[in-house]
Amino acid sequence: MKNIKRFTLLSFSLFLLSLPAWPQLTYLERSTPEEQGLQSKDVLAYVDSLMSQSTADMHGLMILRNGKVVAEKYNEPFAAQYSHTQYSASKTFTAVAVGMAIQDSLLSLNDHLVDFVPDMLPEVVDDSLAAITVEDLLTMRSGFPVDTNMRTIYPDWIRQYLSHRLVALPGTHFAYDSIDTYLLSAIVQKVEGITIFELLKNRLFTPMGITQVAWEESPEGITCGGWGLYLQLESMAKFGQLLLQRGQWNGEQLVDAEWIDAMTTLRVSQPNGQKYGYQIWLTDYPGMVRCDGAWGQYIYVIPDRQMVVAMTQCKRSGTLDHKATWNLSRTSTVDGSGLPESPDYKALKNARYRFSPTRGKATSRHLLPVSVRLSSNPLEWARVDFDFKRQGNREPELVLKVTTSNNETFDLVCGFQKWTQNEIKGLPLNLRTFINNFSNIKPPFYAAASYGWTSEDDLYIRLHYVNWISSCRLHFRFNGNRVEPDIVLSSTDKRLRFNATVVK
């Protein structure tokens, strides 16, 4: 037995020696706020203020101090294991890939766009187009007009974009456009010989223990760059920590420190107060920068307080009060030393947050099952068969057998006064649609659902696509042999009506 133990210990030791230089821990270390120089009561007040914000659907929030997680909260049915699309927060990751290509001596800030896409250029290349540099793309000052529709129409994005007449001289006018970032992705792919997703997987994500990651790809076979990255909240926080540590991770310099400094230096200052670096936003608060994705996907980096705050949400209106994040950081001690243990930590640790399930009754006078055919709608559902699922003495669950416009079928089980998770076929509700959406985002997708009858005729269903971002509220009004449906998207709070026909 002793020999077996020795052999096992020796084998395990040899296994450890065979591992790469970077540690294989996937998760960030956890700590209490006080151990890292923060007050639990201040952290709890900050978390409460965000989770209860009326203009947002806050999904998850993680706060780091000194590289350790001091708070992590999710609004049920969202949870740590689910990924979120990053929208424009993806841009900062693309800037890191550009830095790697510069680090490899394959690229420089003064290189010209036209030299990397010779087969995509218009017949006549004027001096303005020829003058666009890598730095112009990094600072959103290419001079191209913003065209958000092109990606929904044409598969050859680069050729179509370059065919536009410039509206400003390169380097003179800031115009936020994701295609500038897409062109950076194309340039890095050209010089590195692999996509920026492959580049970052090899040299960033894997060393950092970020394994659950995907990135949408264009019809041209190029990582989208300006959008489409798909990450868990903890991976977002890790990336923020990498920026805070100027490209260093567990003793390894994954990105040149000078490049992180260059990214986070003020490059563009707008009359409206907006400040921009290389694919990252600067704030009014000295040193604080922000990765920023549509509907509130944020990574805050606060160097002078050694803090990172990452959050996911699907905000409906207004903007987040960025000052609140700065104020939280002000509660830290100057030297970051530990504070005495606080009784407030228990309240923070035990705080739980949940989106309220749909209100109403479990049943109505309308007899189910009933089948309904739907007109065109954002969910791309073509038909729904409604029925109840009995569970002994417990309240019944509502079951929707959904047939999508692509003729895929799945059961959507809606809990009563609770959330029920479902694996769905097809795609989730998408807030922005381009050609090749979800190209590299693999199923399954999950939807948490709850239902309630608010009157004898009105059925409400709330859906959260928990491993994507979007949510909505469905309303079916049963009126004799007619059904009148509508949908409210959480991202806009707008009600969209469509038609339905009862299937005889």
N, C-alpha and C positions, 0 to 999 in steps of 0.2 A: 504493500500500500504506500509506504514511504517513497519507494522508487517511482511509483506512478505519479505521486504528487510532485516529486522533483522534475520528472519528465514534463508534466503539465506546465509547471512554472517556467521551465527552460523554454518550452515551445511558445508560451505566451510572451516571454521576454524577447525571443527572436522575432515574433510577429510584430511587436511594438517597434523594434529596430528597423523593420522593413517598411514601416509607414513613411509617407512623405514628411518633409520637415515641419509642415504646419499641423497644429493640433486638429484632431478630428471631432472635437466637441461641436455639436450642432447648435446648442442653445447658449445664449448669453447668461452670465452668472447673475443670480438674483441677490438682492440686498434689501435692507430697510432704508427708507429715506434718511433717518437719523444717522445711520452708519456712514452715509455719504454726504452729510452736512445739510440735509433738507429737513423741513418740518412736515410731519405727516399731515397735520391739520391744513397746511397750505396746499399740499399735493391733493388731498381729498377735496378741498374747496375748488381747485382747478378742474379736477376730474368731474365733479358734480356739475360744474357750470357748463362743461362741454356736453356731457351726456344728456343734460336736460334742455339743451339749446333748441328753441322752437323752430329755428330756420335751418336745422340740419337733422339728418338721420345719421348720427354718429355710430359707426360700426365697431371700431376698435381704437385703443389709445395705449401707447407705450412710452414710458419716460425713462431715460438713462441718465445716470450721473456717475462720472468717473468710470464709464464703460460698463456699469452694472445696472440691471433693471430694478428700479425702485417702485414702479407702478405699472400694472398691465391690466386693462379692463376691456371687456367686450359687452356689447349689448346683445343679449340673447334674442334671436337664434344664431347670431354670428359667434365665431369661436376662433381660437388660435390656429387651428389646422387649415382654415380656409384661406385661399389666396384672393387677391384683389387685382383688377386691372389698374395700372398706374396712370393711364392717360399721359399728360405732359410731364409728370415727374420722371418719365422714361428719358427725357432729354438730358438730364444730368448724367445718367449712366452712359449715354452716347458720347458726351464730352470727355468722360474718363477714357473711353475707347480711342478717341482722337488723341488724347495725351499719350496713350500707349504706343500709337503709331509714330508719334513725334519722338518718343523715348527710344523707339527702334530705329530712328534715323530714316524712316520711310516717308516722312511727311514734315512739312513746316507750315507755320501760320501764313506765310506769304505765298504759298503755292496757289495756283489759279485753278478754279473749278473746271474750266474748259479743257485743261490738259488731262483730266481724268475721265471725261465722257466724250471723246472725239466722235463717236458714232451716233451720239444723241443730239448733236448741235443742229440748229437751223441752218439753212443754206447760206444765210448772211450772218456772220458773227460781228456785231459792231463793237466798238471800243469799250463800251460800258459792260457788255456781257463778258468780254475778254478780261476785264479788270477785276471781276469778283474773286476774292481770295477765301481761303479756309477761315481766316479770322472774321471776314464779313459774314460768313454763314454762322459761325459760333456766336456772334453778337446780334443776329437777326437783322443785319443791315445789308442784305444782298441787293436791295433795290427792286426786287420783284414785287408785283402786286399780290396781295393775299388772295388765294383762290382755294376756298374750302370745298368746292363742288367737284373739282377735277378728279379727286380720288374715287368718287362715286360713279364716274362715267367711263374713264379711260384706264386701260391696263398698263399703258406705257407712261408712267408718271413722270419720269425724267424728261423724256422728249417733249411731252405736253407742257411741262413747267418751263422748260427753256425756250419754248416758242412764244412765251409772253413778252411783250415789250416792257422794259424796265420803266418804273415810274420815278426812280430817284437814282442818283449816282451811287455806286457801291460805297459802303462805309459812311454814308451821310444821313441815312434815315432809318430809324428803328420801326420794323413792322413784324410783329410776332406771327410766325408762320411755321407750322410743323414740317413743311417740305424743305425748308432750309436745313433742318436737322436730318431729314431723310437723305438729303444730298451728302451730308457728312458721313452718314452710315455707308452710302455707296462708295464714297472716296476711300474710307478705311478698308472696306471689303476689297477694293481694287488693289491697294498697296499691300495688304496683309495676306490676301489670297483666301481668306475665310470671312464669314459674316461677323459682324460685331458681336452677335449673340454667342457664336462659337469662341471668339476671342475672349470675351468676358467670362464665359463658362470655364475656359482653361486657366485663365490668369487671375480671376477675381472671385467668381462665385464658388468654385470648388475649394480654393484655399480658405474661404470664409465659411465653409460649411453650409452654403446656400444650395440646396439640392432640389427643392420644389420651386422650379422657375421655368418660365416659358416666355417667348416673345413672338409676336405676330410678324409675319413675313409678307412682303408685297407680291403682286403678280410678277414682278421682275426678279424674284428670288433674293431680295435684299431685306434685311431686318428693318422694320419700319422706323426705328430710331426715335422719332418724335413722339411716339405713342406705342401702345401694345405690349409693354412689359407687364408681367403677371407674377406677383410676389406675395408671400405672407408678410404680415405686419412685422414680425421679428426680423425678417430679412431687410425690410425697409430701415428699421432701426440700426441694423448692422452697417448698412451702407452709410447712414448718417455718422456713425462712429468712425468709419473709415475716413470720411472727409475731415472729421474732427481731429483725427490722428495723422492728418496730412499724408494719407496713402499708406500708412503702416498698419499691418495686422499681425498680431502675435509675433512680433519681432521680424516679420518679413516686409520689405518695402514693395508692395504690390503696384503702386503707382508713384511716380516721382513726386516728392513733396513740393518741388517748385511748380509742378503742373497744377496741383490742388490749389496752391497759392494764386496761380494765374487765373484759374477758374473763378475763384471767389473774390477777385479784385474788381472794383467798379470799372465797367467798360462803357456803359450807356446810362445816362441820367435823363429822364423824361420830364417835361414841364408839369405833368400830373404827379410827380414825386416817385414814380416807379424807377427802380434801379436794377440793372442787369449786369451779370458777369459773362462768363462763357456757359450758356445753357443753364443758368441758375439765377434765382432772384436774390438780391440783397435787400435788407430791410432798413428802416430808420434807426435801428438800434445797433450800435457799433459792433461789428464783427458777426452779427447773426445773419445767416443765409437760409434760403428756403428752396427745397425742391417742391414743385407745385403742379399738381395734376387736377384736371377738371373735376368738379363736384367735390373738391376738398380732400384730395390725397396729398398729404403734406409730410415733409421731413424737415424739421427745424434743426439747425446746428448752431450752438451757442458756445463758441470757443472759450470766452473768458470765464464761463461758469462750468466748463467741462460737461455740458448737457446736450442731449439729443432728445427730441420729442417727435414721435411718428404717429400719424393717425390716418384712418380710413373712414370715409363717410359718403353719403349721397345727398349733399346739401340741396335744399329746395330753393333758397333765395338768399340774397344778401351775401356778405363776406364774413369770414371768421375774424374775430378781433385778435389780430396777431399780437397786439400789445399784451394780451392776457398771458401768452407764452413767455414773453419777456419778463412780465411781472413775477411769474412763477420762478424764473431763474434768479431774480433778485433776492429771493428768500434764502439762498444758499450762503453758507459761511464763506468768508473771503479765502481762507486757506483750504477749504474742503475737508477739514477734520471732522471726526465723528461728534455727534451730539448725544446727550443722555437719552436713554430709551424713553419713548413717549407712549402714554396710554392711548394716544390718538391713532397709533399704528394699527391697533386692533380694528378700529372703525374703518380705516382704509382697506385693510386686508379683507374684511368681511363684506365690504360694499359690493352689491350685486346690481346689475342693470339689465333691464329687459324691455324690448318693445312690447307694448300692450297687445295681446291677441285681440282679434276682432270682437267687438261687443255684440250682444244680441242673444236671441234664443237658439236652442238647438234644433227646433223643428218648426214647421208652419203647416198651414192647412193644405198646401200644395203637395200633391202626391208625387213621389219619385218612385221609379226612375222616369226621367224625361230626357229626350235628345234634342239638341239644338245645333243648327248649322249657322256659322258666323260669317259675316262679311269681312273684308280686309281689316286687320287690326294690328296694333304694335306687337302683340304676342305671337303673331303668325299662327294662331289656332284656327283651324277650319271647322272643327266640330267638337262639341263637348257633350258627353253622356253623363247626366247627374244621377247619383244614387247614394244611399246611406249604407254605412258599414256598421252593423250592430256589434257591440262588445259586451255581452252579458248585461249586467245591471248598470254599466257605465254609460255616459252620454255617447250617442252615436257619433261617428266621424262622417264627414261628407266626402264622397269619392267622386272625382271628376276623371272620367276616361277621356283623355285629350287626343285628338287626331290633328297633327300639324299640317300646314300647307304643303309640306314635303311628304305627307302620308305616313309619318311616323306616329306611333301611339305610345302613350304611357299613362299610368294612373297617378293622379295628383290627390293625395289624401290630405284633407284639411282638418286640423284638430279643433275641437270646441273648447274655448277658454285655455288653449295651449297651442304651442307650435309643433307641427309635425313635419319632419324632414323627409323629402322625397328626392330620389334620383330621377332626373328627367332625361328623355331623349330629345334630340334637336338642340336648339340653342336658347340661351336665356334672352330676356328682354335686353336689347342693345340700344344704348343711348346715342351712339354715333355709328353710322353705317358707312363703310367704305368697301370697295371691291377687295375680296380676300379677307374679310373680317374672320377672326377665329382660325386663321390658317394654321397656326402652330399651337393653338390652345386646345388641348385634347379633352374630350369628355372623360368621365361623366360630369355633368353640372347638377347642382343641388338647389332645391327650392324648399324653403320652409313656409308652411301655409296654415292659416287659421280662418274660421268662418263664423258667421252669426246672422240670424234673421232679425233685422231691426223692426220689421213689421211682418204681417202675414204674407206680403207680396215682395218684400225687398230682402234679397240675399247679398251679403257683402263678404268678400274674400280678400285677405291681405296676403301678398306674396313677397318674400324676400329671397332673391337669388344670392345665397350666402357665400358661394365661392366665385362670385363675379363682382357685382356692385349694386345692380339696380333693384328697385322694389316698386310695387304698384298696389293699388286698391281696385278690385273689380266689383262692379255692382250689376246684379241681374234683377230687373224688375219683372216679375211674372204677372202678366195681364191677360187672364183667360188663356187663349191659345197662342198668345204672343209673348215674346220675351224681349225686353228692351235693355240692352247692355251698355255700359260705359266703363271707362278706365281712367284712373287718375295716376299719373306718373309722379313718384316722389321727387324726382329730379326737378320738376317744373311746377308741381301742384296744379297743373292744368287738366281739365276734364275733357276726354276725347270720347265722342259717341260713335257707335257703329251699329250695324243692323244684325238681327238674328231671326231665324225662322225655325219654328218647332218642326222636327222631323216626325211625320205621321207614322 
